[in-house]
Amino acid sequence: MNRYLLLSRFMIAFIFIYASLNKFINFQTQTQILSNLDIPYAAAVTAILALIELIAAVFFILRYNIELSVLILILFLIGNTFMIPIKYPEIVINLLYMKNLSILGGLLTSLLTARLTKTG
C-alpha cells in the first residue's frame, strides 16, 4: 500500500513541480504577469514563488513536514484559481475550477492519509 500512497503523492506533486519549473523556464512571461498586477519586484517574487513551490512539492512527496507543505501547496492552488483569466470561455473557466478543486481534494486526502498512517 505504501507504494500506492507514494505514487499518488508524486502524481499530485508533479503538477506543482511542473508549474514551478515552468515559472523558471518562462521567467520573463511569469514576471510580466506579476508586473501587470502591479506587484513590486516581480522578478524576485517570481523566483521566490517558484522555489517555494518546488520545495513544497518535493517535501510533499517525501512527507517531510507534510502539514506545512500541504498548506503551501493549497495557498498556491488558491492563488492560481484566482488568476484564471476571465477572457476564457465559460466552459474553460469551469474546467479549470474543477481541476483545481480535484487537486485540492487530493491534497487534503493525502494529508488525512499521512495523519492516519504514520508509515504511509
N, CA, C and O atoms as a GROMACS GRO file, in nm:
protein
  480
    1MET      N    1   0.082  -0.120   0.000
    1MET     CA    2   0.000   0.000   0.000
    1MET      C    3   0.086   0.127   0.000
    1MET      O    4   0.047   0.228  -0.057
    2ASN      N    5   0.202   0.121   0.063
    2ASN     CA    6   0.288   0.239   0.069
    2ASN      C    7   0.332   0.285  -0.068
    2ASN      O    8   0.350   0.405  -0.091
    3ARG      N    9   0.350   0.190  -0.161
    3ARG     CA   10   0.389   0.228  -0.297
    3ARG      C   11   0.280   0.311  -0.362
    3ARG      O   12   0.309   0.408  -0.434
    4TYR      N   13   0.156   0.275  -0.339
    4TYR     CA   14   0.044   0.347  -0.399
    4TYR      C   15   0.029   0.486  -0.339
    4TYR      O   16  -0.005   0.582  -0.409
    5LEU      N   17   0.053   0.497  -0.209
    5LEU     CA   18   0.048   0.630  -0.146
    5LEU      C   19   0.159   0.719  -0.199
    5LEU      O   20   0.138   0.838  -0.225
    6LEU      N   21   0.277   0.662  -0.215
    6LEU     CA   22   0.388   0.738  -0.271
    6LEU      C   23   0.357   0.780  -0.415
    6LEU      O   24   0.382   0.894  -0.453
    7LEU      N   25   0.303   0.689  -0.493
    7LEU     CA   26   0.267   0.720  -0.631
    7LEU      C   27   0.162   0.830  -0.637
    7LEU      O   28   0.172   0.922  -0.719
    8SER      N   29   0.062   0.822  -0.550
    8SER     CA   30  -0.042   0.926  -0.551
    8SER      C   31   0.016   1.062  -0.509
    8SER      O   32  -0.020   1.164  -0.567
    9ARG      N   33   0.105   1.063  -0.410
    9ARG     CA   34   0.168   1.190  -0.371
    9ARG      C   35   0.253   1.245  -0.486
    9ARG      O   36   0.253   1.365  -0.512
   10PHE      N   37   0.324   1.156  -0.555
   10PHE     CA   38   0.406   1.201  -0.667
   10PHE      C   39   0.319   1.259  -0.778
   10PHE      O   40   0.354   1.362  -0.837
   11MET      N   41   0.206   1.194  -0.806
   11MET     CA   42   0.118   1.243  -0.914
   11MET      C   43   0.063   1.382  -0.881
   11MET      O   44   0.053   1.467  -0.969
   12ILE      N   45   0.028   1.404  -0.756
   12ILE     CA   46  -0.021   1.536  -0.716
   12ILE      C   47   0.093   1.637  -0.718
   12ILE      O   48   0.077   1.748  -0.769
   13ALA      N   49   0.208   1.599  -0.663
   13ALA     CA   50   0.321   1.691  -0.656
   13ALA      C   51   0.374   1.726  -0.794
   13ALA      O   52   0.426   1.835  -0.815
   14PHE      N   53   0.361   1.633  -0.889
   14PHE     CA   54   0.410   1.658  -1.024
   14PHE      C   55   0.348   1.784  -1.084
   14PHE      O   56   0.414   1.858  -1.156
   15ILE      N   57   0.222   1.808  -1.054
   15ILE     CA   58   0.153   1.927  -1.104
   15ILE      C   59   0.226   2.053  -1.057
   15ILE      O   60   0.248   2.146  -1.135
   16PHE      N   61   0.264   2.054  -0.930
   16PHE     CA   62   0.331   2.171  -0.874
   16PHE      C   63   0.478   2.179  -0.918
   16PHE      O   64   0.531   2.288  -0.938
   17ILE      N   65   0.543   2.064  -0.932
   17ILE     CA   66   0.681   2.063  -0.981
   17ILE      C   67   0.685   2.118  -1.123
   17ILE      O   68   0.770   2.201  -1.156
   18TYR      N   69   0.593   2.071  -1.205
   18TYR     CA   70   0.585   2.119  -1.343
   18TYR      C   71   0.560   2.270  -1.345
   18TYR      O   72   0.625   2.343  -1.420
   19ALA      N   73   0.466   2.316  -1.262
   19ALA     CA   74   0.434   2.459  -1.259
   19ALA      C   75   0.553   2.542  -1.213
   19ALA      O   76   0.579   2.650  -1.268
   20SER      N   77   0.626   2.494  -1.114
   20SER     CA   78   0.742   2.571  -1.065
   20SER      C   79   0.853   2.573  -1.169
   20SER      O   80   0.915   2.678  -1.191
   21LEU      N   81   0.879   2.460  -1.233
   21LEU     CA   82   0.981   2.459  -1.338
   21LEU      C   83   0.939   2.547  -1.456
   21LEU      O   84   1.023   2.611  -1.520
   22ASN      N   85   0.810   2.549  -1.484
   22ASN     CA   86   0.758   2.635  -1.591
   22ASN      C   87   0.781   2.783  -1.558
   22ASN      O   88   0.807   2.863  -1.648
   23LYS      N   89   0.772   2.818  -1.430
   23LYS     CA   90   0.800   2.956  -1.391
   23LYS      C   91   0.945   2.993  -1.421
   23LYS      O   92   0.972   3.105  -1.463
   24PHE      N   93   1.036   2.900  -1.400
   24PHE     CA   94   1.177   2.927  -1.430
   24PHE      C   95   1.202   2.930  -1.581
   24PHE      O   96   1.275   3.015  -1.631
   25ILE      N   97   1.141   2.836  -1.653
   25ILE     CA   98   1.162   2.827  -1.798
   25ILE      C   99   1.105   2.949  -1.869
   25ILE      O  100   1.168   3.004  -1.960
   26ASN      N  101   0.986   2.991  -1.828
   26ASN     CA  102   0.919   3.108  -1.888
   26ASN      C  103   0.925   3.226  -1.791
   26ASN      O  104   0.824   3.290  -1.763
   27PHE      N  105   1.044   3.252  -1.743
   27PHE     CA  106   1.062   3.352  -1.638
   27PHE      C  107   1.013   3.490  -1.678
   27PHE      O  108   0.945   3.557  -1.600
   28GLN      N  109   1.044   3.532  -1.798
   28GLN     CA  110   1.003   3.666  -1.844
   28GLN      C  111   0.851   3.678  -1.849
   28GLN      O  112   0.794   3.778  -1.805
   29THR      N  113   0.786   3.576  -1.901
   29THR     CA  114   0.640   3.578  -1.910
   29THR      C  115   0.577   3.582  -1.771
   29THR      O  116   0.484   3.659  -1.746
   30GLN      N  117   0.628   3.499  -1.682
   30GLN     CA  118   0.574   3.496  -1.545
   30GLN      C  119   0.597   3.629  -1.474
   30GLN      O  120   0.510   3.677  -1.401
   31THR      N  121   0.714   3.686  -1.495
   31THR     CA  122   0.745   3.816  -1.434
   31THR      C  123   0.653   3.924  -1.489
   31THR      O  124   0.607   4.011  -1.414
   32GLN      N  125   0.626   3.919  -1.619
   32GLN     CA  126   0.537   4.017  -1.680
   32GLN      C  127   0.395   4.007  -1.624
   32GLN      O  128   0.329   4.108  -1.603
   33ILE      N  129   0.349   3.885  -1.600
   33ILE     CA  130   0.215   3.866  -1.542
   33ILE      C  131   0.208   3.934  -1.406
   33ILE      O  132   0.111   4.004  -1.377
   34LEU      N  133   0.309   3.914  -1.323
   34LEU     CA  134   0.310   3.978  -1.192
   34LEU      C  135   0.325   4.129  -1.203
   34LEU      O  136   0.265   4.203  -1.126
   35SER      N  137   0.405   4.174  -1.299
   35SER     CA  138   0.421   4.318  -1.320
   35SER      C  139   0.288   4.382  -1.360
   35SER      O  140   0.255   4.491  -1.316
   36ASN      N  141   0.212   4.313  -1.445
   36ASN     CA  142   0.081   4.363  -1.487
   36ASN      C  143  -0.016   4.372  -1.371
   36ASN      O  144  -0.113   4.448  -1.377
   37LEU      N  145   0.009   4.296  -1.266
   37LEU     CA  146  -0.076   4.303  -1.146
   37LEU      C  147  -0.021   4.405  -1.045
   37LEU      O  148  -0.067   4.411  -0.931
   38ASP      N  149   0.078   4.483  -1.089
   38ASP     CA  150   0.141   4.587  -1.006
   38ASP      C  151   0.208   4.531  -0.881
   38ASP      O  152   0.208   4.595  -0.776
   39ILE      N  153   0.263   4.412  -0.892
   39ILE     CA  154   0.338   4.352  -0.781
   39ILE      C  155   0.482   4.401  -0.790
   39ILE      O  156   0.549   4.381  -0.891
   40PRO      N  157   0.530   4.466  -0.682
   40PRO     CA  158   0.667   4.517  -0.686
   40PRO      C  159   0.770   4.404  -0.686
   40PRO      O  160   0.745   4.295  -0.634
   41TYR      N  161   0.884   4.432  -0.745
   41TYR     CA  162   0.993   4.334  -0.754
   41TYR      C  163   0.945   4.202  -0.814
   41TYR      O  164   0.970   4.095  -0.759
   42ALA      N  165   0.876   4.211  -0.926
   42ALA     CA  166   0.812   4.096  -0.988
   42ALA      C  167   0.911   3.983  -1.018
   42ALA      O  168   0.877   3.866  -1.003
   43ALA      N  169   1.030   4.017  -1.061
   43ALA     CA  170   1.129   3.913  -1.093
   43ALA      C  171   1.169   3.836  -0.968
   43ALA      O  172   1.176   3.713  -0.970
   44ALA      N  173   1.196   3.907  -0.860
   44ALA     CA  174   1.234   3.842  -0.735
   44ALA      C  175   1.118   3.759  -0.680
   44ALA      O  176   1.138   3.647  -0.633
   45VAL      N  177   0.998   3.814  -0.687
   45VAL     CA  178   0.880   3.741  -0.638
   45VAL      C  179   0.858   3.615  -0.720
   45VAL      O  180   0.826   3.510  -0.664
   46THR      N  181   0.874   3.623  -0.851
   46THR     CA  182   0.858   3.506  -0.936
   46THR      C  183   0.957   3.396  -0.898
   46THR      O  184   0.920   3.280  -0.883
   47ALA      N  185   1.083   3.434  -0.881
   47ALA     CA  186   1.186   3.335  -0.846
   47ALA      C  187   1.159   3.273  -0.709
   47ALA      O  188   1.172   3.152  -0.692
   48ILE      N  189   1.123   3.356  -0.612
   48ILE     CA  190   1.097   3.305  -0.477
   48ILE      C  191   0.976   3.213  -0.477
   48ILE      O  192   0.979   3.106  -0.415
   49LEU      N  193   0.869   3.253  -0.545
   49LEU     CA  194   0.749   3.168  -0.550
   49LEU      C  195   0.778   3.035  -0.618
   49LEU      O  196   0.732   2.930  -0.572
   50ALA      N  197   0.852   3.038  -0.726
   50ALA     CA  198   0.884   2.913  -0.797
   50ALA      C  199   0.967   2.821  -0.708
   50ALA      O  200   0.945   2.700  -0.706
   51LEU      N  201   1.062   2.877  -0.637
   51LEU     CA  202   1.146   2.797  -0.549
   51LEU      C  203   1.065   2.738  -0.432
   51LEU      O  204   1.080   2.621  -0.399
   52ILE      N  205   0.981   2.819  -0.371
   52ILE     CA  206   0.897   2.770  -0.261
   52ILE      C  207   0.804   2.660  -0.310
   52ILE      O  208   0.786   2.559  -0.242
   53GLU      N  209   0.743   2.680  -0.427
   53GLU     CA  210   0.652   2.580  -0.482
   53GLU      C  211   0.725   2.448  -0.509
   53GLU      O  212   0.672   2.340  -0.481
   54LEU      N  213   0.845   2.456  -0.562
   54LEU     CA  214   0.923   2.336  -0.591
   54LEU      C  215   0.962   2.264  -0.462
   54LEU      O  216   0.947   2.142  -0.453
   55ILE      N  217   1.009   2.336  -0.364
   55ILE     CA  218   1.049   2.275  -0.237
   55ILE      C  219   0.928   2.213  -0.167
   55ILE      O  220   0.938   2.102  -0.116
   56ALA      N  221   0.816   2.283  -0.165
   56ALA     CA  222   0.696   2.228  -0.101
   56ALA      C  223   0.650   2.100  -0.170
   56ALA      O  224   0.607   2.006  -0.103
   57ALA      N  225   0.658   2.096  -0.301
   57ALA     CA  226   0.617   1.976  -0.375
   57ALA      C  227   0.709   1.858  -0.344
   57ALA      O  228   0.662   1.745  -0.327
   58VAL      N  229   0.838   1.883  -0.338
   58VAL     CA  230   0.933   1.775  -0.304
   58VAL      C  231   0.911   1.729  -0.160
   58VAL      O  232   0.910   1.609  -0.133
   59PHE      N  233   0.893   1.822  -0.069
   59PHE     CA  234   0.864   1.785   0.070
   59PHE      C  235   0.734   1.706   0.079
   59PHE      O  236   0.723   1.613   0.160
   60PHE      N  237   0.636   1.741  -0.002
   60PHE     CA  238   0.508   1.668  -0.004
   60PHE      C  239   0.530   1.523  -0.045
   60PHE      O  240   0.474   1.432   0.016
   61ILE      N  241   0.612   1.501  -0.147
   61ILE     CA  242   0.640   1.364  -0.191
   61ILE      C  243   0.708   1.286  -0.079
   61ILE      O  244   0.674   1.170  -0.053
   62LEU      N  245   0.803   1.350  -0.014
   62LEU     CA  246   0.883   1.283   0.090
   62LEU      C  247   0.813   1.279   0.226
   62LEU      O  248   0.863   1.217   0.320
   63ARG      N  249   0.698   1.346   0.236
   63ARG     CA  250   0.622   1.357   0.361
   63ARG      C  251   0.700   1.429   0.470
   63ARG      O  252   0.678   1.407   0.588
   64TYR      N  253   0.790   1.514   0.430
   64TYR     CA  254   0.866   1.593   0.526
   64TYR      C  255   0.783   1.716   0.561
   64TYR      O  256   0.752   1.797   0.474
   65ASN      N  257   0.747   1.729   0.687
   65ASN     CA  258   0.663   1.840   0.733
   65ASN      C  259   0.540   1.854   0.642
   65ASN      O  260   0.516   1.959   0.583
   66ILE      N  261   0.465   1.746   0.633
   66ILE     CA  262   0.356   1.738   0.535
   66ILE      C  263   0.248   1.842   0.558
   66ILE      O  264   0.188   1.892   0.462
   67GLU      N  265   0.220   1.875   0.684
   67GLU     CA  266   0.117   1.976   0.709
   67GLU      C  267   0.154   2.110   0.646
   67GLU      O  268   0.072   2.175   0.583
   68LEU      N  269   0.279   2.150   0.665
   68LEU     CA  270   0.324   2.277   0.608
   68LEU      C  271   0.330   2.271   0.456
   68LEU      O  272   0.290   2.365   0.389
   69SER      N  273   0.380   2.160   0.403
   69SER     CA  274   0.389   2.151   0.257
   69SER      C  275   0.250   2.150   0.193
   69SER      O  276   0.231   2.212   0.088
   70VAL      N  277   0.154   2.082   0.254
   70VAL     CA  278   0.017   2.083   0.200
   70VAL      C  279  -0.042   2.223   0.210
   70VAL      O  280  -0.107   2.269   0.116
   71LEU      N  281  -0.020   2.291   0.321
   71LEU     CA  282  -0.072   2.428   0.336
   71LEU      C  283  -0.014   2.519   0.227
   71LEU      O  284  -0.087   2.598   0.167
   72ILE      N  285   0.116   2.510   0.202
   72ILE     CA  286   0.179   2.592   0.099
   72ILE      C  287   0.122   2.560  -0.038
   72ILE      O  288   0.091   2.651  -0.116
   73LEU      N  289   0.107   2.431  -0.068
   73LEU     CA  290   0.053   2.393  -0.199
   73LEU      C  291  -0.092   2.437  -0.214
   73LEU      O  292  -0.134   2.476  -0.323
   74ILE      N  293  -0.170   2.432  -0.106
   74ILE     CA  294  -0.308   2.481  -0.111
   74ILE      C  295  -0.310   2.632  -0.138
   74ILE      O  296  -0.392   2.680  -0.215
   75LEU      N  297  -0.219   2.705  -0.075
   75LEU     CA  298  -0.213   2.850  -0.099
   75LEU      C  299  -0.176   2.879  -0.244
   75LEU      O  300  -0.231   2.971  -0.305
   76PHE      N  301  -0.084   2.801  -0.301
   76PHE     CA  302  -0.052   2.817  -0.443
   76PHE      C  303  -0.174   2.786  -0.529
   76PHE      O  304  -0.201   2.856  -0.627
   77LEU      N  305  -0.247   2.685  -0.492
   77LEU     CA  306  -0.365   2.645  -0.567
   77LEU      C  307  -0.473   2.755  -0.562
   77LEU      O  308  -0.535   2.786  -0.663
   78ILE      N  309  -0.493   2.812  -0.445
   78ILE     CA  310  -0.591   2.921  -0.431
   78ILE      C  311  -0.547   3.042  -0.514
   78ILE      O  312  -0.628   3.102  -0.585
   79GLY      N  313  -0.419   3.076  -0.505
   79GLY     CA  314  -0.368   3.187  -0.586
   79GLY      C  315  -0.385   3.162  -0.734
   79GLY      O  316  -0.423   3.251  -0.810
   80ASN      N  317  -0.356   3.040  -0.775
   80ASN     CA  318  -0.372   3.002  -0.916
   80ASN      C  319  -0.518   3.013  -0.959
   80ASN      O  320  -0.548   3.059  -1.069
   81THR      N  321  -0.607   2.971  -0.873
   81THR     CA  322  -0.750   2.975  -0.905
   81THR      C  323  -0.797   3.118  -0.928
   81THR      O  324  -0.875   3.144  -1.019
   82PHE      N  325  -0.750   3.210  -0.846
   82PHE     CA  326  -0.792   3.349  -0.861
   82PHE      C  327  -0.724   3.418  -0.979
   82PHE      O  328  -0.765   3.528  -1.019
   83MET      N  329  -0.622   3.355  -1.035
   83MET     CA  330  -0.553   3.414  -1.150
   83MET      C  331  -0.609   3.363  -1.283
   83MET      O  332  -0.558   3.401  -1.389
   84ILE      N  333  -0.712   3.280  -1.279
   84ILE     CA  334  -0.772   3.230  -1.403
   84ILE      C  335  -0.832   3.348  -1.478
   84ILE      O  336  -0.921   3.415  -1.426
   85PRO      N  337  -0.784   3.374  -1.599
   85PRO     CA  338  -0.833   3.491  -1.673
   85PRO      C  339  -0.982   3.480  -1.707
   85PRO      O  340  -1.032   3.374  -1.743
   86ILE      N  341  -1.049   3.591  -1.694
   86ILE     CA  342  -1.192   3.598  -1.727
   86ILE      C  343  -1.214   3.590  -1.878
   86ILE      O  344  -1.324   3.559  -1.923
   87LYS      N  345  -1.110   3.618  -1.956
   87LYS     CA  346  -1.125   3.622  -2.102
   87LYS      C  347  -1.151   3.483  -2.162
   87LYS      O  348  -1.192   3.473  -2.277
   88TYR      N  349  -1.127   3.377  -2.084
   88TYR     CA  350  -1.154   3.243  -2.135
   88TYR      C  351  -1.304   3.220  -2.147
   88TYR      O  352  -1.382   3.282  -2.075
   89PRO      N  353  -1.344   3.129  -2.238
   89PRO     CA  354  -1.487   3.092  -2.243
   89PRO      C  355  -1.530   3.029  -2.110
   89PRO      O  356  -1.448   2.971  -2.038
   90GLU      N  357  -1.656   3.042  -2.079
   90GLU     CA  358  -1.707   2.996  -1.950
   90GLU      C  359  -1.678   2.847  -1.926
   90GLU      O  360  -1.647   2.808  -1.814
   91ILE      N  361  -1.688   2.766  -2.029
   91ILE     CA  362  -1.665   2.622  -2.012
   91ILE      C  363  -1.520   2.595  -1.972
   91ILE      O  364  -1.494   2.505  -1.892
   92VAL      N  365  -1.426   2.672  -2.027
   92VAL     CA  366  -1.284   2.655  -1.992
   92VAL      C  367  -1.262   2.698  -1.847
   92VAL      O  368  -1.191   2.630  -1.772
   93ILE      N  369  -1.322   2.808  -1.808
   93ILE     CA  370  -1.310   2.856  -1.670
   93ILE      C  371  -1.365   2.750  -1.574
   93ILE      O  372  -1.302   2.721  -1.472
   94ASN      N  373  -1.480   2.692  -1.606
   94ASN     CA  374  -1.538   2.589  -1.521
   94ASN      C  375  -1.448   2.467  -1.510
   94ASN      O  376  -1.433   2.410  -1.402
   95LEU      N  377  -1.388   2.426  -1.621
   95LEU     CA  378  -1.297   2.311  -1.620
   95LEU      C  379  -1.174   2.340  -1.534
   95LEU      O  380  -1.128   2.254  -1.459
   96LEU      N  381  -1.120   2.461  -1.544
   96LEU     CA  382  -1.004   2.497  -1.462
   96LEU      C  383  -1.038   2.498  -1.314
   96LEU      O  384  -0.959   2.454  -1.231
   97TYR      N  385  -1.157   2.550  -1.280
   97TYR     CA  386  -1.201   2.548  -1.140
   97TYR      C  387  -1.217   2.403  -1.091
   97TYR      O  388  -1.176   2.371  -0.979
   98MET      N  389  -1.276   2.318  -1.174
   98MET     CA  390  -1.297   2.178  -1.135
   98MET      C  391  -1.163   2.105  -1.119
   98MET      O  392  -1.147   2.022  -1.029
   99LYS      N  393  -1.068   2.136  -1.206
   99LYS     CA  394  -0.934   2.076  -1.195
   99LYS      C  395  -0.871   2.115  -1.062
   99LYS      O  396  -0.816   2.030  -0.992
  100ASN      N  397  -0.878   2.243  -1.028
  100ASN     CA  398  -0.819   2.289  -0.903
  100ASN      C  399  -0.890   2.231  -0.782
  100ASN      O  400  -0.827   2.200  -0.681
  101LEU      N  401  -1.020   2.215  -0.792
  101LEU     CA  402  -1.096   2.152  -0.684
  101LEU      C  403  -1.054   2.007  -0.666
  101LEU      O  404  -1.044   1.959  -0.553
  102SER      N  405  -1.029   1.937  -0.775
  102SER     CA  406  -0.983   1.798  -0.767
  102SER      C  407  -0.845   1.789  -0.703
  102SER      O  408  -0.820   1.700  -0.621
  103ILE      N  409  -0.756   1.879  -0.741
  103ILE     CA  410  -0.622   1.880  -0.681
  103ILE      C  411  -0.632   1.908  -0.532
  103ILE      O  412  -0.563   1.846  -0.451
  104LEU      N  413  -0.718   2.002  -0.494
  104LEU     CA  414  -0.740   2.032  -0.353
  104LEU      C  415  -0.786   1.908  -0.278
  104LEU      O  416  -0.739   1.880  -0.167
  105GLY      N  417  -0.878   1.833  -0.338
  105GLY     CA  418  -0.925   1.709  -0.276
  105GLY      C  419  -0.811   1.609  -0.258
  105GLY      O  420  -0.803   1.543  -0.155
  106GLY      N  421  -0.725   1.598  -0.358
  106GLY     CA  422  -0.610   1.509  -0.348
  106GLY      C  423  -0.514   1.550  -0.238
  106GLY      O  424  -0.461   1.466  -0.166
  107LEU      N  425  -0.490   1.681  -0.226
  107LEU     CA  426  -0.402   1.730  -0.119
  107LEU      C  427  -0.459   1.701   0.018
  107LEU      O  428  -0.388   1.656   0.108
  108LEU      N  429  -0.587   1.728   0.035
  108LEU     CA  430  -0.650   1.704   0.165
  108LEU      C  431  -0.655   1.555   0.199
  108LEU      O  432  -0.636   1.517   0.314
  109THR      N  433  -0.680   1.472   0.098
  109THR     CA  434  -0.681   1.327   0.120
  109THR      C  435  -0.542   1.279   0.158
  109THR      O  436  -0.528   1.196   0.248
  110SER      N  437  -0.440   1.330   0.092
  110SER     CA  438  -0.303   1.292   0.125
  110SER      C  439  -0.267   1.334   0.267
  110SER      O  440  -0.200   1.260   0.339
  111LEU      N  441  -0.310   1.452   0.305
  111LEU     CA  442  -0.284   1.499   0.441
  111LEU      C  443  -0.352   1.408   0.543
  111LEU      O  444  -0.291   1.369   0.642
  112LEU      N  445  -0.477   1.376   0.519
  112LEU     CA  446  -0.550   1.288   0.610
  112LEU      C  447  -0.486   1.150   0.617
  112LEU      O  448  -0.471   1.094   0.726
  113THR      N  449  -0.449   1.097   0.503
  113THR     CA  450  -0.385   0.966   0.498
  113THR      C  451  -0.253   0.968   0.574
  113THR      O  452  -0.223   0.874   0.647
  114ALA      N  453  -0.176   1.073   0.558
  114ALA     CA  454  -0.049   1.084   0.628
  114ALA      C  455  -0.069   1.090   0.779
  114ALA      O  456   0.012   1.036   0.855
  115ARG      N  457  -0.174   1.155   0.822
  115ARG     CA  458  -0.201   1.164   0.966
  115ARG      C  459  -0.251   1.032   1.021
  115ARG      O  460  -0.221   0.997   1.135
  116LEU      N  461  -0.328   0.958   0.942
  116LEU     CA  462  -0.384   0.831   0.988
  116LEU      C  463  -0.283   0.717   0.985
  116LEU      O  464  -0.289   0.625   1.067
  117THR      N  465  -0.191   0.722   0.890
  117THR     CA  466  -0.092   0.616   0.877
  117THR      C  467   0.047   0.677   0.899
  117THR      O  468   0.092   0.758   0.817
  118LYS      N  469   0.110   0.643   1.002
  118LYS     CA  470   0.241   0.701   1.033
  118LYS      C  471   0.348   0.655   0.935
  118LYS      O  472   0.453   0.718   0.927
  119THR      N  473   0.323   0.546   0.859
  119THR     CA  474   0.423   0.495   0.765
  119THR      C  475   0.382   0.517   0.622
  119THR      O  476   0.456   0.476   0.533
  120GLY      N  477   0.265   0.581   0.595
  120GLY     CA  478   0.213   0.598   0.460
  120GLY      C  479   0.296   0.685   0.378
  120GLY      O  480   0.264   0.708   0.261
   0.00000   0.00000   0.00000
